[in-house]
């Protein structure tokens, strides 16, 4: 019968309620437990990878312990082996561990030949990131020259992942003008020494020469690189270049370089990495250790066949709002299309008691699927005993498998059950993953807890049938460990409320990355509609299976469906009719990953007036898709729907521009309770593009080392020209986990939402003008229009950051704010009164809304008012660069126009 869940403590509820990141890592007595490293199913079998992973983590644990002042280390780590690898007695069955929950993924490079490690990080400073991406070649030690020791680099990336810090370099701004009047490499700390050089070739002769100054930027030319000295004494910082032998610390408040335009400064309000780490929950819940930690303990896990038991509510409350039939439509969709061949599926019904309707059946084809379809419930009556249904599911699974670890229960329920809490502890100990589909607003909170603590998915489906929530929820339950080319991909999901003889007309795009096992499903609530479907050639498709008892029709396109627009027309045959369409497909080619969409919120639970953030990631494999049209549909448990256009513009809630992650703040709460999330992504011809640029937050590439005064150059990193491949048209839909809101006031919401922080302020000097550009925030974060902007300037970056209101203010009376997410441009002219030592100006903006709420200060833009000193040690093979005095502005006559002075302002339209 039940056994204690081996060695695992599922005290994860609090964490899971605070954020939607899917990691299971917890800190226990200073050690990180339940770290998951997953090897991608597409990686060829190589046992050296697992051995090298053990060595990397072991080395990293010691380095992490010293770097965090004897606070943190890796205690136990699970390595998830692909199912395609040959089985071994040392491989155990996973429990909750799966590829989508992995903290580190070992996968092919995003672009062939480019093995840069990176962390997928698109949340705010101090928040956990998604995962670390290592390539097989990096793990196998083939990239030591380019990226340094992999154990040290794992600590660098772990700081991104766990504590939400950012890099202390910036490849978009590799140099800056310092207060010392020198051009410095962007780094932390400035104690890291080296040479700034350009490697240039003329014919077969290649030399290093000193970097020259660009007359426009007053900084070094594009090809200038910083080559660090191989031998250093500086200890910081790991977030700049951990591969330097002497570097064993993070930059702290004392040695942090606030001047540099590093990502850490830009994203974390100029705080050092150690300040951010010290403010983390990990740090607050730990104290330094007096003894050295033990080495990490490793487990090798390999998935077996998928085991799923459907636990379906047939209580009396399921008889209303056509719930029972809608559940059956969605369950049939799951059994016909979503459950993968080779998986084992069983079925349990429950009301006040539970009944086992089908033991586990391995799905091999239509015969097994149809057998399960016949077991769906036909009558709804009685009370609700959720625990009875779960216990029956345990019996089904154990009868076949003898253990529950890693098995899944899909629990659909619509009712309250005050006894549901009695089996929460049993579920915690079982090793089963509970996926919850809450139909309506009354599903018991204890069931949500079961889903959260086991790492299951959690969906809300309302009684607004045209939103297709039930079918979307079942469609999201693909295997978490299967190869993406084997999974069903949802192309379309929509519905309409129609009257008699009204039409629902549209097209479904099938692109070349999908087309295998393409499945069309139509449902209705009253009478079968007229159904017309044409392929891209205009040929009618008519061989639907009509299931009038379940009020649905469906068909599978044989072979690979034709690429292009498939047109459908549905004509309602009753008043107040609800018609829906759902279309799924699989990858057309096993070697070409399909375009996918992943949707999530930044938290699983929140309270008013805090905002939520919607994220949707559009990818092909690991390659970001940019330029798509992405929309989020958020539905409350009362059926009120809000629609948001998501943006990948690097402003507001969006961390990085053109990284394939589309984001937006959500504040339009309609009440307390659960909310569902659905995302649509569409790429039109010549709009959506496959981006081949490097990941935004990748490991620094080491161009070479200075050894005894000479540069020893590494092989160059494969170049990228930010190439973008125009994609054909495509469409996708995806469903994210539900989230819960509390403390939402009744009636109209009070205006407690300030404008979002401006994060992309950019400044350039054009003669006597300083030109500014930024993305407009909104009245409520990134929605609406602000009332005004406050622009302030200072020659001291610290004053502008810490004493914004006391610095000089630019007259913006003629600056009329634009609607949120528009590009703003503004210019102001420099005056003629002398100001001593003004080598730069620093600029920041705040915005004010109609309720007089003020945003946080923007990122600080910097303009050099004169050229800084160039490298004092040019190569003897080249003449000294020419004087830069002609590039500058005479500092002795420069001041800034401020309020109260005569001001010349230019508005750039």
Secondary structure, 3 states (H helix, E strand, C coil): CCCCCCCCCCCCHHHHHHCCCCCCCEEECCEEECEEEEECCCCCCCHHHHHHHHHHHHHHHHHHHHHCCCCCEECEEEEEECCCCCCCCCCECCCCCCHHHCCEEECCCCCCCCCCCEEECCCCCCCCCCEEEECHHHHCCCCHHHHCCHHHHHHHHHHHHHHCCCCCCCCCCCEEECCCCEEEECCCCCCCCEEEEEEEEECCEEEEEECCECCCCCCECCCCEEEEECCCCCCECHHHHCCCCCCCECCCCCCCCCCCCCHHHHHCCCCCHHHHHHCCHHHHCCCCCCCCCCCCEEEEEECCCCEEEEEEECCHHHHHHHHHHHHHHHHHHHHHHHCCCCCEEEEEEECCCEEEEEEEEECCCHHHHHHHHCCCCCCCCCCCCHHHHHHHHHHHHHHHHCCCCCCEEEEEECCCCCCHHHHHHHHHHHCCEEEEEEECCCCCHHHHHHHHHCCCCEEEECCCHHHCHHHHHHHCCCCCCCCHHHCCEEEEEEEEEECCCCEEEEEEEECCCEEEEEEEEEEECCCCCEEEEECCCCCEECCCEEECCCCEEEEECCCECCCEEEEEEEECCCCCEEEEEEEEEEECCCCCCCEEEEEEECCCEEECCCCEEEEEEEEECCEEEECCEEEEEEEECCCCEEEEEEECCCCCCCCCCCCCEEEEEECCCCCCEEEEEEEEEEECCCCCEEECCCCCCECCCCCEEEECCEEEECCCCCCCCCCEEECCCEEEEEEEEEEEEECCCCCCCCCCCCECCCCCCEEEEECCEEEEEEECCCCEECECCCCEEEEEEECCHHHHHHCHHHCEEECCCCCCCCCCCCEEEEEEEEECCCCCCCCEEEEEEEEECCCCCECCCCCCEEEECCCCECCCCCCCCCCCCCCCHHHCCCHHHCEECCCCCCCCEECCC
